Amino acid sequence: MGLILDSIGTIEDIGVYQSSGSDILDRAAISAAWKTRWTPAQRNRVGVRVWTIIAYRFEID
């Protein structure tokens, strides 16, 4: 998932950076990403807007 985070660490947007190949899993990853909480990135002790990538690994039990 590709995330854009604002200067206070709130998610502004999420997109699929690299698809799993399954729409169901991609949607599950997007849903999970929206539930994450972030500490703001900082430059010179000031919060800055950034983008980052996170990966989810799904396993079948």
C-alpha positions in Angstrom: 0.0 0.0 0.0 1.1 3.5 -0.7 0.1 6.1 1.9 0.1 9.8 2.0 0.3 11.2 5.5 -0.3 14.8 6.5 1.9 16.9 8.8 0.1 15.6 11.9 0.3 11.9 10.9 -3.3 11.5 9.5 -3.7 9.4 6.4 -4.8 11.5 3.5 -4.9 8.8 0.8 -4.2 5.2 0.2 -3.5 3.4 -3.0 -2.4 -0.1 -4.1 1.4 0.2 -4.7 1.8 -3.4 -5.8 -1.3 -5.6 -6.2 -1.5 -9.0 -4.6 -3.2 -10.2 -7.7 -6.5 -10.6 -5.8 -9.0 -7.7 -5.6 -10.3 -9.2 -2.3 -6.9 -9.1 -0.7 -6.1 -5.7 -2.1 -9.4 -4.3 -0.6 -8.6 -6.0 2.7 -5.2 -4.4 2.8 -6.7 -1.0 2.0 -9.2 -1.5 4.8 -6.5 -2.5 7.3 -4.3 0.4 6.3 -7.0 3.0 7.0 -7.1 1.6 10.6 -3.4 2.3 11.2 -2.2 5.3 13.3 1.0 7.2 12.6 3.4 9.5 14.4 4.1 12.5 12.1 7.3 12.6 10.1 9.4 15.6 11.1 12.0 17.8 9.5 13.7 20.2 11.9 11.1 19.2 14.6 8.2 20.3 12.4 5.7 17.9 11.1 5.8 17.3 7.3 3.6 15.7 4.7 5.1 12.4 3.4 4.3 9.3 1.5 5.3 5.8 2.5 4.8 2.2 1.6 3.6 -0.5 3.8 3.1 -4.2 3.0 0.6 -6.7 4.3 1.2 -10.4 4.2 -1.9 -12.6 4.3 -1.7 -16.2 5.4 -4.3 -18.9 5.3 -4.5 -21.0 8.4 
